[in-house]
Amino acid sequence: MKSIVLSLNMAEYVKDFVQIVTKYNYDMDLRCGRYVVDAKSILGIFSLDLNSPVVLEIYNNDCDNLIAELSPYILKD
């Protein structure tokens, strides 16, 4: 499993994010605080506090292509 921190603070970012993650057939969750939703569910994502960073948990270790596509939304340390 891999975890990355994302910023999805605009509706357009969420739409683009869902279009990207639905192309991959492995499971992913988004976590914000104590809430966890399916990363492929646009309604679930909008139920989160998107003003805060969210953590994408990817349940596959071979996800370099996905991470590369999500690079505009990844928060750098």
N, C-alpha and C positions, 0 to 999 in steps of 0.2 A: 504494500500500500504506500502511496505517496500523498503528501499533503502540500498544497500551495495556497498562499494568501492572495486574494483577489479584491479588486475594487469594482463593484458593479453598481455605482451610484446614479446611473441614468437609465431610463427605460430602454433606450436604444442599445446600451451595453448588454442589458439582460437579453434582449431579442437576439443579438449577435452571438452571445454566449450560448444560448440554447441551440441555435442553429449549428454551432461548432460541436458541442458535446453530443448531440443526437447522431452524429456521423459515426461515433465509436460505440461498439457493442458491449463494452464492459460497464459495470456499475460504478456510479459516482454519487456522492452526497455533497451537499453544501451545508456548512455549519456556521451558525452565527450565535454566539453565546451558548445557551442550552438547547437551542432549536436546531433540528436537523431535517432537511428536506431532500427529496430526490433532485439531483442537479439537472435532470432533463425535464422537470416540471416547471413551466413558466409561472403557473399560478402559485406553486409552492415557493418559488424564489421571491415573488412579490409579497409573500406573507412575512418575509424576513425584514429586519431593519437594514436597509441597503445603504444607509448613511455611514455604517460601520463596515470595516473590512470583513469579508467572509472567507472561510477556509474550504477549499475544494479537496475532498478526500477521494482519491482515485484508487479503486480496488484492482489494480493491475500494475505491475512494475515496468511493463513495456509500453510506456505512454509518452515517449519523447516527441512524437508528432503532435499529439494533443497539446502538450505543454508549449511547443513552438507556436501553434495556432493561437493559444491563449495569451501569448506574451504581451500584447497591448494592455491586458487587464491585470497582470501580475504586479503586485507591489514589491518593489525592490527594497532590500534592507539598507 
